[in-house]
Amino acid sequence: MSLTGREYKRVGYGARFLGASDDQVRWGGCDDPRGLMEQGQIYVVQEEEIHSYHTKLIFFAFSGKKFNSVCFEWVSGTGTGSRTPTRTPNW
């Protein structure tokens, strides 16, 4: 499942951490998930910030920290959260 091109936020859904490069961490001033998250683990999304060229994810387990969405993939069949309407990204 793609993290882009949606008209709603996936609050409460699961996202699997895929790993992160230095460039992915620096993009948009994101926090560094390396050392905090375990690769392959699934984390529950608390908030999603959709910007024009990137999306940041905030997780319940790391409240207040913002991570680049390209470091994650959605896990189908997870999440009991709401779909909060938002604007459609420009891509």
N, C-alpha and C positions, 0 to 999 in steps of 0.2 A: 504494500500500500504506500502510496506517495504521501509525503508530508506537505506537499504544495498543491495549489489549485483548488482549495476547498472554500466553502462559504460558511463554515462553522469551525469553532474551536473544539478540540477533543480533550476537554477537561475530564479527568477521571479515567482516561484510557491508559493502557500500558504501552511503553516504548522500550525496546531493547537497546542497550548501549553497545555500539559497534567498535568503539575506539575513537581516538582523536589525534589529529596531527597538530603541529604548532600553528600552522596557518588557520585551521578550522577553529582553534581556540581563540586566536587573536581577532578573527573576523567579528566585527560589531561589538568588540569589547566584552566578549563572553567570558564566563568563568571556566576554569580548567577542570574537566571531569576526571582527568587522570589522577590517580591517587585517592580519589573519592569513590568512584564507581568501579564496579567489576565488569569487565568485558563479557558480554553475553547475558548479563542480568537484566531483568525487566523492572522498570520503575514506573510508578503511577504519576501521571501528569496532573499538577495542581493548577497551572496556568500556562497559557500559550500566548506569546507576543508575536504577532505577524507584522513584519515590516516589509517595505517594498522589495528588498533584495535578500532578505534572510528572515528566519523565524527563530525565536528563542523559546526554550522550554524550561519551565520551573517545575520541580518535582516535590511532592510531599516530603520525601526523605531528606531533601536539601533545600528547604524553604529559604527564599531570599537569594539563592544562587541561580544564575541564568546560563543555560547551556545551548550551544549551537545545535539546531535540529538535525543538521547533516550527520551528526555523530550517532543518530538513532534511527531505528525503523519501528513502525507501528506493528504491534502484535495483534493479529486478528483474534477475535473472540474474547478480548480483554476489555475491561472498563465497564463501570456501571455509571459513568459520569454523564453529564448533560452535554448537549450540542448547543453551544452558545452562538447565536447568529453574529456574524462579523462581516466586514467587507471582503470582497473577492480580491486576492492579490493581482498585480498587474501583469502576470506572466501567463 
